Amino acid sequence: MDVKPLGSNQTMVSMGGVSVLYSYAVPVAAIMNNSHKAFKTDHKWSSTTSKHINKFVKGFEVVEVSQETMDDWKKAFIVR
């Protein structure tokens, strides 16, 4: 697992070919590193978080998914 701060209250966690953007402790976008697909939450966050999400997924084919799906992906990153 690789954890990389991207800016104030923004963190990217990468593991198993997936990079997930967190705003504070909430997963809001993900990129499948071996494809040209990105996923972003359909939840409407602040304008600042929305800018961070759009910057993160720029250049990728973007699919909106529910925040519940993003939260499920967060659970997959929990190391036990």
C-alpha atoms as one frame of an Amber mdcrd trajectory, in Angstrom:
protein
   0.000   0.000   0.000   1.277   3.437  -0.937  -0.074   6.572   0.773   0.715
   9.925  -0.829  -0.488  13.336   0.379  -1.623  15.424  -2.605  -2.493  18.633
  -0.794  -4.432  20.019   2.096  -6.883  17.315   3.214  -6.226  15.259   0.045
  -4.577  11.860   0.077  -4.084   9.189  -2.561  -3.928   5.568  -1.450  -2.705
   3.050  -4.040  -2.883  -0.709  -3.762  -3.494  -3.602  -6.110  -3.676  -1.497
  -9.263  -6.187   0.991  -7.865  -5.535   4.542  -6.670  -8.192   6.134  -4.479
  -8.484   9.846  -3.744  -9.561  10.685  -0.204 -10.873  14.059   0.862 -10.333
  14.122   4.602 -11.133  10.447   5.402 -13.759  10.004   2.685 -13.015   8.206
  -0.601 -14.311  10.383  -3.439 -12.641   9.067  -6.620 -10.646   6.100  -7.902
  -8.466   5.296 -10.892  -7.874   1.819 -12.249  -4.154   2.109 -12.992  -4.072
  -0.493 -15.769  -6.961   1.016 -17.745  -8.139   4.418 -18.822 -11.097   4.393
 -16.401 -11.759   6.521 -13.377 -14.663   6.551 -10.985 -16.015   9.441  -8.987
 -18.713   9.725  -6.392 -22.134  10.967  -7.377 -22.404  12.703  -3.992 -22.222
  16.490  -4.190 -19.396  17.722  -1.977 -18.022  21.247  -1.615 -16.783  23.133
  -4.658 -13.193  22.654  -3.460 -13.579  18.881  -3.138 -15.263  18.789  -6.549
 -12.259  20.610  -8.053  -9.896  18.088  -6.428 -11.942  15.189  -7.809 -12.026
  16.642 -11.331  -8.278  17.270 -11.283  -7.635  13.702 -10.090  -9.715  12.067
 -12.857  -8.755  14.465 -15.658  -7.852  12.639 -18.852  -9.678   9.451 -17.900
 -12.992   8.006 -18.996 -15.069   8.857 -15.909 -17.939   6.827 -14.494 -20.048
   8.140 -11.623 -20.744   5.667  -8.838 -22.668   5.969  -5.601 -20.933   7.136
  -2.447 -21.882   3.750  -0.999 -19.745   2.076  -3.682 -16.836   4.387  -2.870
 -17.232   3.533   0.828 -17.170  -0.190  -0.016 -13.872   0.323  -1.850 -12.518
   2.046   1.250 -13.288  -1.096   3.247 -11.265  -3.120   0.735  -8.171  -1.072
   1.643  -8.351  -1.888   5.331  -5.373  -4.099   6.162  -6.232  -6.820   8.630
